Amino acid sequence: MRIVAVATEYRPNSHAHMIVGRLLGEFTDYTPQVKVAALYLDQYPANDTGRETAARLGIPLLGDIREAIGHAERSGGVHGVVIIGEHGDYPLDEWGRKQYPRYRFMQEVLDALAELNVRVPIFSDKFLSYRVDQSVRMFEMLRDGGIPFMGGSSIPLAPRRDMPASHHLASAREWLVVSFSSELEAYGYHALEVLQSLAERRAGGEQGIAGIEALQGDAVWEAMDRRQWPEPLLLAALKPVRAADAPHPRASADRTYLLTVHYRDGSRGYVIQQTGLAEQWSFAFRDGRGDVFESVCLSDNEWPFRHFDRMTQMLEQFMMTGIPPFPAERILVSSCLINRAMEALHTGRFIATPELEIYYDRRCADDE
């Protein structure tokens, strides 16, 4: 099984290092099941280790995506493509969204595969694009081409402590995810994908999203006082990640964000993000009987960040079988939500999401 890796940059602790590095056998306790047949890097920062790694391992490092895929096909075949469009020196747009070249990467990968008349599974790390129109177009190109696709974050795939039974999730209509960091787009995305991984499990599956709102600073707590979002779910979600005697997050001077997702069936999802709030993503939800449950995504905060082991294992299994471990629609939904969240934050308006009039059943069992 031979794959081509396409990344923005390869440096210590970058996502390319965490994922492609495992596929290259660079992590002592991880044994890869696939072979990296060619590599393309878009940028070479001062602390680049991609050149040295490729040279040491004898991995062809090519000058463009078409050349990398063509070389792999000619030298033994290409059976999958891994795209890591995370980290690197790229500008921000007017709403603070980092303009990663994920859309260009996907277009060039699809063009190169079409030229060779090859159709293989594709993985793309985190969300699809920073722009809604590009996110939707990427999903459509993959769907219409019948190309198996897996994307997204490692966080929803991490083990969850004391995960409630499926029937509780099936009756839930209100969820809250705790996030951290001052970087809303990069870290809030993880939380939105965790949210969607929960919401899609409600009875009837996903029925679509009407829109999203974003608040920051004092407006978050003022909305809480008006009961526009559920403080009890916040306090429950904090139980697995903060000491019982920790001060209320309202007492912190750190910047706080609130994202509110309005589902078409009347359900609500919330993300609370505050710089020093926690070190892992946690969540709480209320089931149909009114009972509250909480859990935490057990990401690893120290080297070698073993939650990437599980993600890379699932990625490799996907490459070998062509069967994604969860619905690809989850990545479309969470991608458009973070795209729209940044717009909502910077415009101060409720942002409708007509592109997310989407229906799908949760077909897979990535987090059972």
Order of alpha helices (4+ residues) and beta strands (2+ residues): beta-alpha-beta-alpha-beta-alpha-beta-alpha-beta-alpha-beta-alpha-beta-alpha-beta-alpha-alpha-beta-beta-beta-beta-alpha-alpha-beta
